[in-house]
Amino acid sequence: MTGRRWTLRRKLLVGTSALVAAGFLVTSFATILALRSFMLDRLDEQVLESVDLAIGPGGADGVPDDTEPPGEGAPGQTGGSLPDEGPAPRVGSLQAVLGPDDVAVSSSYTRADGVEIALTEGEVAILSAGVKGDRIPATVDLGARIGSFRVAAQTVDDQTVIAGSSLDDVTATTNALIAILACVAGLTLLLAVVGLSLLVRRNLRPLDRVADVAQRVTTRQLDDGNVDIPDRVDPRDTDPDTEVGRVGTSLNDLLGHVQASLTSRQHSEDQLRRFIADASHELRTPLASIRGYAQLSLREDAPMTLTQRRSFDRIESEAERMAALVDDLLLLARLDAGQPLSVEDVELTLLAVDAVSDAHAANPTHDWRLDVSEDLISVPGDANRIRQVLANLLRNAAVHTPQGTTVTTSLGHDTNHAILRVTDTGPGVDPAVTDRLFDRFARGDRARNRETGSTGLGLSIAHAITAAHNGTITVDSAPGHTVFTVRLPLREASSSPTTAAQEPPRVS
């Protein structure tokens, strides 16, 4: 699961299943320990009873005298044996009498078939070493031949009487319980996981529906003028008494506030666009009149002072500048209002040649270069508007770079886009204004000279026109190397031109 976050459903399922499994483990472990402890206590009681029976009712006198000649005794006895009276030994039990030097006076073990066999010297040594004291039960492993035993001992005179019972029954019962608990717990856990999965999935279904609503809202374009948000959480998922219901109610309230805010913003923007468009349109007539009267006054042969002539010159030049500003504002207002553009095949190669030629004629102090292939690259769009984009970029390079700057216009393409670049070797754009370079009335006062009469609308117009053609415009600037890149979509990938492999010509 590296690099992937767990969902809430998975966390709940895995976490709850882990808690259930931990509960089963603790319960099973406690049950097994309790049962084993109970069985060992019962076995200890039997072992102590066996010690008492081995000693006999006479206490110390019940232990046979080691000076008595050994009889035939029971099979497997190695010397003076315990009294023959009494019940037959239990299956799986053992008895041993050790002398002062821990040498077996007698020893026997009753097998499952009822046959008594004698203990080996090694087994007697292990048995003697495992005894902890009088009437203190202990567990002793006598090896693979007869297994593990629970034993107890008691010293009578100078002899030690040891009795024990096999742990096979305890081990078998414990193993059987472990197997039963494992099967039951495993099956129960499986059923619990399936049930939890269904339960969690069902209870999280309302949350999924709320998340779907939020996801649909995030895919809507809320910056294109359409402020309607019809998506809402279903009333069944807005119960205030549930956590999901509170989330759904809050999301509905949030969407309502967002829609109201967007509606208010859109209304303000529409009013502003109409005002700019109407004002720009109305200003064009008086500005044309001012320019006309200024030109008429300058052309008249009537005597005029130097101050008057200079004033009329300034009136004419400022009227032209204001007319250009009004035209730019009107164009931006129309583009913002979504005014449709004419669509035709625009030959970018020819357009670039004309634009560079015009720039060279208007600003001969710069070094203008053209880097295009002989193939014609065409895109669908408005030829006049695309021409304005390139003209604005070239004018931007002319007015914001010193004389002698090299400005190169290059044209190429990739699979889906035509790529137009304007590169200059000027001082570059101030990094502080790079992020807002395409905003309206943005000027880089520090990096580029403002004493040019620029309105700060050229790049914003280029950006708006490019966006209206579903293209992009970006800038990459460093001292001595500034590149404006315009990417316009081709009509069809299959009809896109192929660039020749030869070195493209350069026009200065």
C-alpha positions as CSV (number, residue, x, y, z in Angstrom):
1,M,0.0,0.0,0.0
2,T,3.0,2.3,-0.5
3,G,2.0,5.8,-1.6
4,R,-1.8,4.9,-1.3
5,R,-4.0,6.2,1.5
6,W,-6.6,3.9,3.0
7,T,-10.2,4.8,2.6
8,L,-12.5,5.2,5.6
9,R,-14.4,2.0,4.6
10,R,-11.1,0.0,4.6
11,K,-10.0,1.6,7.9
12,L,-13.2,0.7,9.6
13,L,-13.3,-2.8,8.2
14,V,-9.7,-3.6,9.0
15,G,-9.7,-1.8,12.4
16,T,-12.9,-3.5,13.6
17,S,-11.8,-6.9,12.3
18,A,-8.5,-6.5,14.1
19,L,-10.3,-5.7,17.3
20,V,-12.5,-8.8,16.9
21,A,-9.5,-11.0,16.1
22,A,-7.6,-9.6,19.2
23,G,-10.7,-10.3,21.3
24,F,-10.8,-13.9,20.1
25,L,-7.1,-14.3,20.7
26,V,-7.3,-13.0,24.3
27,T,-10.4,-15.0,25.0
28,S,-8.9,-18.2,23.5
29,F,-5.6,-17.7,25.3
30,A,-7.3,-17.1,28.7
31,T,-9.6,-20.2,28.1
32,I,-6.7,-22.4,27.3
33,L,-4.6,-21.2,30.3
34,A,-7.6,-21.6,32.6
35,L,-8.4,-25.1,31.4
36,R,-4.7,-26.2,31.6
37,S,-4.4,-24.7,35.1
38,F,-7.5,-26.5,36.2
39,M,-6.4,-29.8,34.8
40,L,-2.9,-29.4,36.4
41,D,-4.5,-28.7,39.7
42,R,-6.6,-31.9,39.4
43,L,-3.6,-33.8,38.3
44,D,-1.6,-32.4,41.3
45,E,-4.3,-33.7,43.6
46,Q,-4.1,-37.1,42.0
47,V,-0.3,-37.1,42.3
48,L,-0.3,-36.3,46.0
49,E,-2.9,-39.0,46.5
50,S,-0.6,-41.4,44.7
51,V,2.3,-40.4,47.0
52,D,0.1,-41.1,50.0
53,L,-0.9,-44.5,48.5
54,A,2.7,-45.3,47.8
55,I,3.7,-44.6,51.3
56,G,0.9,-46.6,52.6
57,P,-1.4,-46.2,55.6
58,G,1.4,-46.9,58.1
59,G,3.2,-43.7,57.2
60,A,6.9,-44.3,57.4
61,D,6.4,-47.9,58.3
62,G,4.6,-48.4,55.1
63,V,7.8,-48.0,53.1
64,P,9.4,-51.4,52.8
65,D,12.7,-52.0,54.5
66,D,15.6,-52.1,52.1
67,T,17.1,-54.9,54.1
68,E,14.2,-57.2,53.3
69,P,15.2,-59.7,50.6
70,P,13.8,-58.8,47.3
71,G,11.0,-60.9,46.2
72,E,9.7,-61.7,42.8
73,G,7.4,-58.6,43.0
74,A,5.6,-57.2,40.0
75,P,7.3,-57.2,36.6
76,G,9.8,-54.5,36.2
77,Q,10.7,-54.0,39.8
78,T,14.4,-53.7,40.6
79,G,14.4,-54.4,44.2
80,G,12.4,-54.2,47.4
81,S,9.0,-53.1,46.2
82,L,6.0,-51.3,47.7
83,P,3.4,-53.4,49.3
84,D,1.3,-55.5,47.0
85,E,-1.9,-54.5,48.7
86,G,-3.9,-51.7,47.3
87,P,-5.6,-50.9,44.0
88,A,-3.9,-51.5,40.7
89,P,-1.8,-48.5,39.5
90,R,-3.4,-46.1,37.0
91,V,-2.5,-46.2,33.4
92,G,0.2,-43.5,32.8
93,S,1.3,-43.4,36.4
94,L,4.7,-44.0,37.8
95,Q,6.1,-44.8,41.2
96,A,9.7,-44.8,42.5
97,V,11.5,-45.3,45.8
98,L,15.0,-43.7,46.0
99,G,17.6,-44.6,48.6
100,P,19.8,-42.2,50.5
101,D,22.2,-42.1,47.5
102,D,19.4,-41.4,45.0
103,V,19.7,-45.0,43.8
104,A,16.4,-46.5,42.8
105,V,15.2,-49.1,45.3
106,S,12.2,-49.7,43.1
107,S,10.6,-48.0,40.1
108,S,7.7,-48.7,37.7
109,Y,5.7,-47.0,35.0
110,T,2.3,-48.3,33.8
111,R,1.9,-48.2,30.1
112,A,-1.4,-47.6,28.2
113,D,-1.8,-51.4,27.9
114,G,-1.5,-51.9,31.6
115,V,2.0,-53.4,31.6
116,E,4.4,-52.1,34.2
117,I,8.0,-51.4,33.1
118,A,11.0,-50.3,35.1
119,L,12.6,-46.8,34.7
120,T,16.1,-46.6,33.3
121,E,18.9,-45.1,35.3
122,G,18.8,-42.0,33.2
123,E,15.1,-41.5,33.7
124,V,15.5,-42.1,37.5
125,A,18.3,-39.4,37.5
126,I,16.1,-36.9,35.7
127,L,13.2,-37.8,38.0
128,S,15.4,-37.3,41.1
129,A,16.7,-33.9,39.8
130,G,13.2,-32.7,38.9
131,V,11.8,-33.1,42.4
132,K,11.6,-29.8,44.2
133,G,10.8,-30.9,47.7
134,D,8.3,-32.7,49.9
135,R,4.8,-32.7,48.4
136,I,5.6,-29.9,45.9
137,P,4.3,-31.0,42.4
138,A,6.7,-30.4,39.5
139,T,6.8,-31.1,35.8
140,V,9.5,-33.5,34.6
141,D,10.3,-34.5,31.0
142,L,11.6,-38.1,31.0
143,G,12.3,-38.2,27.3
144,A,10.6,-39.6,24.2
145,R,10.2,-43.1,25.7
146,I,7.5,-42.3,28.3
147,G,7.1,-38.5,27.9
148,S,6.4,-35.7,30.5
149,F,5.0,-36.2,34.0
150,R,3.6,-34.3,36.9
151,V,5.4,-35.7,39.9
152,A,5.6,-35.1,43.7
153,A,7.8,-36.7,46.4
154,Q,8.0,-37.2,50.1
155,T,10.9,-38.3,52.2
156,V,10.2,-41.1,54.7
157,D,13.1,-42.0,57.0
158,D,16.0,-42.2,54.6
159,Q,14.0,-43.0,51.5
160,T,12.3,-40.7,49.0
161,V,8.9,-41.9,47.6
162,I,8.0,-40.4,44.2
163,A,4.7,-40.7,42.4
164,G,3.6,-39.1,39.2
165,S,1.0,-39.1,36.4
166,S,1.6,-38.6,32.7
167,L,0.7,-35.2,31.1
168,D,-0.5,-36.8,27.9
169,D,-4.1,-36.3,28.7
170,V,-3.6,-32.7,29.7
171,T,-1.6,-32.0,26.5
172,A,-4.1,-33.9,24.3
173,T,-7.1,-32.0,25.9
174,T,-5.2,-28.7,25.5
175,N,-4.4,-29.3,21.9
176,A,-7.9,-30.4,21.1
177,L,-9.2,-27.2,22.7
178,I,-6.7,-25.1,20.7
179,A,-7.9,-26.7,17.4
180,I,-11.5,-26.2,18.3
181,L,-11.0,-22.6,19.3
182,A,-8.9,-22.0,16.2
183,C,-11.6,-23.4,13.9
184,V,-14.5,-21.6,15.7
185,A,-12.6,-18.3,16.0
186,G,-11.5,-18.4,12.3
187,L,-15.0,-19.2,11.0
188,T,-16.5,-16.6,13.3
189,L,-14.0,-14.0,12.3
190,L,-14.7,-14.7,8.6
191,L,-18.4,-14.3,9.1
192,A,-17.7,-11.1,11.2
193,V,-15.5,-9.6,8.4
194,V,-18.2,-10.4,5.8
195,G,-20.9,-8.9,8.0
196,L,-18.8,-5.9,8.8
197,S,-18.1,-5.3,5.2
198,L,-21.8,-5.3,4.3
199,L,-22.7,-3.2,7.3
200,V,-19.9,-0.6,6.7
201,R,-20.7,-0.4,3.0
202,R,-24.4,0.1,3.7
203,N,-23.9,2.8,6.4
204,L,-21.3,4.6,4.4
205,R,-23.5,4.7,1.3
206,P,-25.0,8.2,2.3
207,L,-21.4,9.5,2.7
208,D,-20.6,8.2,-0.8
209,R,-23.6,10.1,-2.2
210,V,-22.5,13.3,-0.5
211,A,-19.0,12.8,-1.9
212,D,-20.4,12.3,-5.4
213,V,-22.2,15.6,-5.1
214,A,-19.0,17.4,-4.0
215,Q,-17.1,15.7,-6.8
216,R,-19.6,16.8,-9.5
217,V,-19.4,20.4,-8.2
218,T,-15.6,20.4,-8.5
219,T,-15.8,19.4,-12.1
220,R,-18.0,22.4,-13.0
221,Q,-16.4,25.5,-14.6
222,L,-17.4,28.3,-12.3
223,D,-15.3,31.0,-14.0
224,D,-16.9,31.0,-17.4
225,G,-20.0,33.1,-16.5
226,N,-22.3,30.1,-15.7
227,V,-23.0,30.5,-12.0
228,D,-25.8,28.0,-11.7
229,I,-24.9,25.1,-9.3
230,P,-27.9,22.7,-9.5
231,D,-26.2,19.9,-7.6
232,R,-27.5,19.4,-4.1
233,V,-27.4,16.6,-1.5
234,D,-30.5,14.5,-1.5
235,P,-32.9,15.3,1.5
236,R,-32.6,11.7,2.7
237,D,-28.9,12.4,3.4
238,T,-29.5,15.7,5.3
239,D,-30.8,14.3,8.6
240,P,-29.4,16.6,11.3
241,D,-29.5,13.7,13.8
242,T,-26.7,11.9,12.0
243,E,-23.1,12.8,11.2
244,V,-23.5,12.3,7.5
245,G,-26.7,14.3,7.6
246,R,-24.9,17.2,9.2
247,V,-22.2,17.0,6.5
248,G,-24.9,16.9,3.8
249,T,-26.8,19.9,5.3
250,S,-23.5,21.9,5.6
251,L,-22.6,21.1,2.0
252,N,-26.0,22.3,0.7
253,D,-25.7,25.5,2.7
254,L,-22.1,26.0,1.4
255,L,-23.2,25.5,-2.2
256,G,-26.1,27.9,-1.7
257,H,-23.7,30.6,-0.4
258,V,-21.2,29.9,-3.2
259,Q,-23.9,30.2,-5.9
260,A,-25.2,33.5,-4.3
261,S,-21.7,34.9,-4.2
262,L,-21.0,33.8,-7.8
263,T,-24.3,35.3,-9.0
264,S,-23.5,38.6,-7.3
265,R,-19.9,38.6,-8.7
266,Q,-21.2,37.7,-12.2
267,H,-23.8,40.5,-12.0
268,S,-21.1,43.0,-11.0
269,E,-18.8,41.8,-13.8
270,D,-21.5,42.0,-16.4
271,Q,-22.3,45.6,-15.3
272,L,-18.7,46.5,-15.4
273,R,-18.3,45.0,-18.9
274,R,-21.3,46.8,-20.2
275,F,-20.1,50.0,-18.7
276,I,-16.6,49.7,-20.3
277,A,-18.1,48.7,-23.6
278,D,-20.7,51.5,-23.6
279,A,-18.2,54.1,-22.3
280,S,-15.5,53.0,-24.9
281,H,-18.1,53.1,-27.7
282,E,-19.4,56.5,-26.7
283,L,-15.8,57.9,-26.3
284,R,-14.8,57.0,-29.8
285,T,-16.9,59.8,-31.3
286,P,-15.8,62.8,-29.2
287,L,-12.2,61.5,-29.5
288,A,-12.5,61.4,-33.3
289,S,-13.9,65.0,-33.1
290,I,-11.0,66.2,-31.0
291,R,-8.5,64.7,-33.3
292,G,-10.2,66.2,-36.3
293,Y,-10.4,69.7,-34.9
294,A,-6.8,69.5,-33.8
295,Q,-5.7,68.5,-37.3
296,L,-7.9,71.1,-38.9
297,S,-6.4,73.8,-36.7
298,L,-2.8,72.7,-37.5
299,R,-3.4,72.7,-41.2
300,E,-5.0,76.2,-41.3
301,D,-2.7,78.9,-42.5
302,A,-3.8,81.3,-39.8
303,P,-1.0,82.7,-37.7
304,M,-0.4,80.7,-34.5
305,T,2.0,81.2,-31.6
306,L,4.5,78.5,-30.8
307,T,2.6,77.6,-27.6
308,Q,-0.6,77.2,-29.5
309,R,1.0,75.0,-32.2
310,R,2.6,72.8,-29.5
311,S,-0.7,72.6,-27.6
312,F,-2.5,71.4,-30.7
313,D,0.2,68.8,-31.4
314,R,-0.1,67.5,-27.9
315,I,-3.9,67.5,-28.2
316,E,-3.7,65.4,-31.3
317,S,-1.1,62.9,-30.0
318,E,-3.0,62.4,-26.7
319,A,-6.2,62.1,-28.5
320,E,-4.7,59.3,-30.6
321,R,-3.3,57.6,-27.5
322,M,-6.6,57.8,-25.8
323,A,-8.4,56.5,-28.9
324,A,-6.0,53.5,-28.9
325,L,-6.7,52.9,-25.2
326,V,-10.5,53.1,-25.8
327,D,-10.2,50.7,-28.7
328,D,-8.2,48.3,-26.5
329,L,-10.8,48.5,-23.7
330,L,-13.6,47.9,-26.1
331,L,-11.9,44.9,-27.5
332,L,-11.3,43.4,-24.0
333,A,-14.9,44.1,-23.1
334,R,-16.1,42.3,-26.2
335,L,-13.8,39.3,-25.6
336,D,-14.9,39.1,-21.9
337,A,-18.5,39.1,-23.1
338,G,-17.8,36.1,-25.2
339,Q,-18.2,37.8,-28.6
340,P,-17.7,35.1,-31.2
341,L,-14.6,35.3,-33.4
342,S,-14.6,34.6,-37.1
343,V,-13.0,31.3,-37.9
344,E,-10.9,30.7,-41.0
345,D,-7.6,29.1,-41.9
346,V,-4.9,31.5,-40.8
347,E,-1.5,31.0,-42.4
348,L,0.8,31.8,-39.5
349,T,3.9,31.7,-41.7
350,L,2.7,34.5,-43.9
351,L,1.3,36.4,-40.9
352,A,4.7,36.2,-39.2
353,V,6.5,37.5,-42.2
354,D,4.2,40.5,-42.5
355,A,4.4,41.3,-38.8
356,V,8.2,41.2,-38.7
357,S,8.4,43.4,-41.8
358,D,6.0,45.9,-40.2
359,A,8.0,45.9,-37.0
360,H,11.2,46.5,-38.9
361,A,9.7,49.4,-40.7
362,A,8.3,51.0,-37.5
363,N,11.5,50.4,-35.4
364,P,14.6,50.1,-37.6
365,T,16.9,50.6,-34.5
366,H,16.2,47.0,-33.5
367,D,17.6,43.8,-35.1
368,W,14.5,41.9,-36.3
369,R,14.9,38.3,-37.3
370,L,12.5,35.6,-38.6
371,D,13.1,31.9,-38.1
372,V,10.5,29.8,-40.0
373,S,10.4,26.9,-42.3
374,E,9.3,26.9,-45.9
375,D,6.2,24.9,-45.0
376,L,3.1,26.8,-44.3
377,I,1.6,26.3,-40.9
378,S,-2.1,27.2,-40.6
379,V,-4.5,27.3,-37.6
380,P,-8.3,27.9,-37.4
381,G,-9.1,31.4,-36.1
382,D,-9.6,35.1,-36.6
383,A,-6.7,36.3,-38.8
384,N,-6.9,39.9,-37.6
385,R,-6.9,39.0,-34.0
386,I,-4.0,36.6,-34.3
387,R,-2.2,39.3,-36.2
388,Q,-2.9,41.6,-33.3
389,V,-1.4,39.1,-30.9
390,L,1.9,38.9,-32.8
391,A,1.9,42.7,-33.4
392,N,1.4,43.4,-29.6
393,L,4.3,41.0,-28.7
394,L,6.6,42.6,-31.3
395,R,5.6,46.1,-30.1
396,N,6.2,45.0,-26.5
397,A,9.7,44.0,-27.4
398,A,10.3,47.2,-29.3
399,V,9.2,49.6,-26.6
400,H,10.6,47.8,-23.6
401,T,14.1,47.0,-24.9
402,P,17.0,49.3,-25.8
403,Q,18.1,50.1,-29.3
404,G,20.2,47.3,-30.9
405,T,18.3,44.5,-29.2
406,T,17.8,41.4,-31.3
407,V,14.2,40.2,-31.5
408,T,13.7,36.8,-33.2
409,T,10.2,35.5,-34.2
410,S,10.2,31.8,-34.7
411,L,7.4,29.4,-35.8
412,G,7.1,25.7,-35.3
413,H,4.6,23.0,-34.2
414,D,4.2,19.8,-32.4
415,T,1.5,17.1,-32.8
416,N,-1.5,19.3,-31.8
417,H,-0.3,22.9,-31.6
418,A,1.4,25.6,-33.6
419,I,4.1,27.2,-31.6
420,L,4.9,30.9,-32.1
421,R,7.8,32.4,-30.1
422,V,9.1,36.0,-29.8
423,T,12.6,36.1,-28.2
424,D,14.5,39.2,-27.4
425,T,17.9,39.9,-25.8
426,G,16.8,42.8,-23.7
427,P,17.1,43.3,-19.9
428,G,14.3,40.9,-19.1
429,V,11.1,41.1,-17.0
430,D,11.3,41.9,-13.3
431,P,10.5,38.6,-11.5
432,A,8.3,40.6,-9.1
433,V,5.8,41.3,-12.0
434,T,6.1,38.0,-14.0
435,D,3.1,36.4,-12.3
436,R,0.9,39.4,-13.2
437,L,2.4,40.3,-16.5
438,F,-0.7,39.4,-18.4
439,D,-3.0,41.4,-16.1
440,R,-4.6,44.6,-17.4
441,F,-2.5,47.8,-16.9
442,A,0.4,45.7,-15.6
443,R,3.8,47.4,-16.1
444,G,7.3,46.2,-15.2
445,D,8.6,49.6,-14.1
446,R,11.9,48.3,-12.8
447,A,12.9,45.9,-15.5
448,R,11.5,47.8,-18.5
449,N,11.3,51.5,-19.1
450,R,7.9,53.0,-18.6
451,E,8.6,56.2,-20.5
452,T,7.1,54.7,-23.7
453,G,3.5,55.7,-23.5
454,S,2.5,52.0,-23.0
455,T,-1.0,51.5,-21.6
456,G,-0.3,48.1,-20.1
457,L,-3.0,46.5,-22.1
458,G,-1.0,44.9,-25.0
459,L,-0.1,41.7,-23.2
460,S,-3.5,41.3,-21.6
461,I,-5.2,41.7,-25.0
462,A,-2.8,39.1,-26.5
463,H,-3.7,36.8,-23.6
464,A,-7.4,37.3,-24.1
465,I,-7.3,36.7,-27.8
466,T,-5.1,33.6,-27.4
467,A,-7.5,32.2,-24.7
468,A,-10.5,32.9,-27.1
469,H,-8.7,30.6,-29.6
470,N,-8.3,27.9,-26.9
471,G,-4.6,28.6,-26.9
472,T,-2.0,29.6,-24.2
473,I,0.6,32.3,-23.9
474,T,3.5,32.1,-21.5
475,V,6.7,34.0,-20.7
476,D,10.1,32.8,-19.7
477,S,12.5,35.6,-18.8
478,A,16.0,36.1,-17.7
479,P,18.5,39.0,-18.3
480,G,19.5,38.8,-22.0
481,H,16.9,36.2,-22.9
482,T,13.1,36.7,-22.8
483,V,10.8,34.4,-24.6
484,F,7.0,34.8,-25.1
485,T,5.5,31.5,-26.4
486,V,2.0,31.3,-28.0
487,R,0.5,27.9,-28.5
488,L,-2.5,27.6,-30.9
489,P,-4.3,24.4,-31.6
490,L,-4.1,23.0,-35.1
491,R,-7.3,22.1,-37.0
492,E,-6.5,18.4,-37.1
493,A,-3.5,16.5,-36.1
494,S,-3.6,14.6,-39.5
495,S,-3.5,17.9,-41.4
496,S,-0.7,19.5,-39.4
497,P,2.2,20.5,-41.6
498,T,5.6,18.8,-41.4
499,T,8.6,20.8,-40.8
500,A,11.4,20.4,-43.3
501,A,14.7,19.0,-41.9
502,Q,16.7,21.7,-43.6
503,E,17.9,24.9,-41.8
504,P,15.1,27.4,-41.9
505,P,15.9,30.8,-43.5
506,R,16.4,33.9,-41.4
507,V,15.1,37.3,-42.4
508,S,16.7,40.4,-40.9
